Amino acid sequence: MRSLFLAASGTTFTFFMTMLGAALVFFFRKNIEDSMQRICLGFAGGVMSAAAVFSLIEPAIERTEQMGGSPWICVAVYVTLGAAAIAGVDELMRRTKRMQEAGDDARRRALMFTAITLHNIPEGMAVGLAFVLAAQNGGLAAAVALALGIGIQNFPEGAAVALPLRQSGMSRWKSFAYGALSGIVEPVFGILVVLAVSVAQPIMPPLMAFSAGAMMHVVAAEMIPEAAKDRKGVFFTMAGYVLMMTLDVALG
């Protein structure tokens, strides 16, 4: 019961930080010019690129090595599967009449939301697992530090979902809701880890690598090409990457 309470508290904090990041949309006007949309897409793409490498692929390699597996096989196979899955979703949306009528912007937004939500699942599981181990073996300070680090990282991620939605013309509250919802999976899966800890640990590395592949596909296929049409978009792509990389490396 203690581990369940701790995991719920830790992942609720990380979700709250995602909400704070998404709340930045309340400071932006609707229907900004194309260059501002590219800045938001570039920033989001940079954040997602760094998160894929430093929050997902590197931990997947480390966990696979700890479990005695072959990290390069895990990463190669599941990153490829993640990218293929998003490519399949993209193709399905292109063939869906409703999405065809909505246009490319709506399809891009849906893919970005899907990719970041997938990325938040293993993060929530990691926080939940840390608190389970802390409740069993001690080391609560390390679990709290992990939750704090992921929470701080979630702030730009919440903004990375919500800001492009706002700049594409979506209302403030709807953009905020989508940004916040991308993080709701963290407390859900953090609690599920507590209930099924023995099952969760072996699937963490594949899930991390799969999520990284999904994110990298969206960034490479949809976000960076659009952002790169403007020099400011390229600059903010790098700014988002450096910011997220710095947070990941500094906070571990």
N, C-alpha and C positions, 0 to 999 in steps of 0.2 A: 504493500500500500504506500509506503514511503517513497519507493522508487517511482511509482505512478504519479504521485504528487509532484515530485521533483522534476520528472520529465515533462509533465504538463506545464509547470511553471517556466521551465527553461525555454520550451518551444513556443509558449505564449509570448514570451519576451521577444523572440526572434520574429514572430508574426507581427507584433506591435511595431517593430522597427521597419518592416516592410510597409506597413500602413503609413508610417511617418514619411518614408520616401515617396510613396504614392501621393501623399498630401501636398507635395510641391505643385501639383497641377492647379491648386487654388491661387497660385501666384502668376499664372500664365493666361493671356487673353486667347480667345478663340479665333481660328482662321488666320494664323500668322502666315507670312509669306513663305514661299518654297524653301528659301535658304534656312529659315528657322526649323522647318520640318527636317531638313537634312542634318542640321546640327543635333537635333534630338535623336534621330535615327543613328547618327554616327556615335554619339555618346553611348546609347544603348548597345550598339554593336560592339564597341570597345569593352564595355563592362561585361557583356556576355562572353566575349572571346577570352578575357582574362579569367573569368569564373570557370569556364570550361577547362582551362589548363590547370590553374592553381587550386581551385576548389574541388575539382572532380577527377581529372586524369592523374595528377600527382598522388592524391590520397588513395586512388584505386590501385596504383602501382605499389605503394607502400603496404596496403592491406593485403594485396595478393602475395607479396613477398613474405609477409608475416605468417600467412596461412600455408606457405610452402608451395604455392602455385607458380606458374610462369606468367609474370606480369605483362610481357610483350604480347602474348597470345590473348590474354584478357582484354587488354586495351585495343589491340588491332581488331579483334572480332566484334566486341561490343560497341566500340566507337562507330565502326562500319554499319552495324545493325541499327544504331540510333539514327545515323544520317539517312539510311535507307528507309527507316520508318517514317521520318518527317518528309522525305521525298514522296513516299506513298500517300501520306496525308495531303500533301500539296497537290499531287496529281488528282486525287479524289475530289478536292475542293474545286479544282479547275474544271472538272466535269460536272459539278453540281450546279444546276440551273440557278438556284438562289444566290450562290457565291459568284457566279458569272455576272449576274445582274448587279451585285454589290461592288464589283471591281477589284483591281489589284491591291488597293490600299487595305480593303477589308480582309483580303486573303493574307496579306503580310502581317496585319495585326493579329489575326487568329494564330498564325504560325509562331509568332514571337511569344504570345501568351502561353501557348502550348509548351514551347521549349523551356521557358523560365519556370513554369509550374513543374515540369518534369525535373528540372534541376533542383528545385526546393524539396522534392521528396527525399533523396538521400541525405540532404542536409538535416532535415527534421529527424530522420532515422539516426544520424550520427549523434545529434544532441541527446535524443532519447536513450540511445545505447550508452553514452557517456555517463548519464545519471543512473542508469541501471547498475553499471559497473561500480560507480561511486557508492551506491547504497550497499552493494555486496562486499566491496573490498576497501572502501575508503577512497580518498582522493577527490573529495567534493570540490576543492578549489580548482582542480583541473577541468572538471565538468562545467563549472561556472564560467571559467575563462573561455572555454570553447563556445558556450552559449553567447557570451558577450562578443566574442570575435565574429561569429556568424551573424549575430544581430546587427553589428556595425556594418558588415558587408551587405546585409539585406537592405540597408537604407538606399544606396545607389541602385540596387536591383529593383526596388519598388518604383523608383523614379524612372528606371529604364523601361518599365512596362507602361507606366501611366503617361509620361510626357509625350511620347510619339502618338498615343491615342488622342491626347488633347490637341496636339498640333495638327492632327488630321481632321479636326472639326468636331470630335466627340465632346459632349458636355463635361464639365468639371466633375460632377458627382459620378457619372458613369465611368469616366477615365479612372477616377480614384477607386471605384469599386472593383474594376478589373485589376488594377495594380495591387490592391489589398488581397483580392481572391487568389492571386498567384502565390501568395504566401500562406494561405489557410491550410495547405497540405502539410506544413511543417508540424503544427501541433497534432494533426490527425495521425500522421505516420510516426511521430515521436511517441505517442501513446500506444500505437499498435506494436512498436518495437518492445515496449515493456511487456505486453501481453504475449509476445511470441519471440522472445529474445534469442532462443536457440535456432530458430529458423531464419531470423533476420541477418545475423552476422555473415553467413556464407554468401548471401546475395548482394551485399553492399558493394563490393568492387565491380561486378558486372553492371549493376544499376547506375553507379557513378559514371562508368565509361559510356554506357548507353545514353545517359542524359547529356554527356559532353558531346557526343556525336550529333545528337539532335540540335543542340544549341549551335554548334559550329556550322551545320548545314544552313540553318536559318540566317546566320550572320553572313556567310559567304555568298549565299544565293540571293538574298533579299535586301539585307540592310546596308552592307558596305557598298555594293554597286550603286545604290541610290544616294548614299551619303557622299560618295566620291565624285558626284557631279558638281560639287561645290568644294572649293578649297577649305572653307570653314568646316564642312562636314568631315573632311579628312583629319583636320586638326582635332576636332572633338572626338573622333574615333580613337585617336592616340591618347587624348586626355582621359577618356573613359577607361581605356586599357591600363594606362599607368596608374590611375586612381585605384582600380580594383586590384591590380597586381600588388600595389603597395600595401593595401589593406590585408590582402591574403598573406603576404610574406611577413608583414609586421605582427599580425595577430595570430599567425600559425593556423 
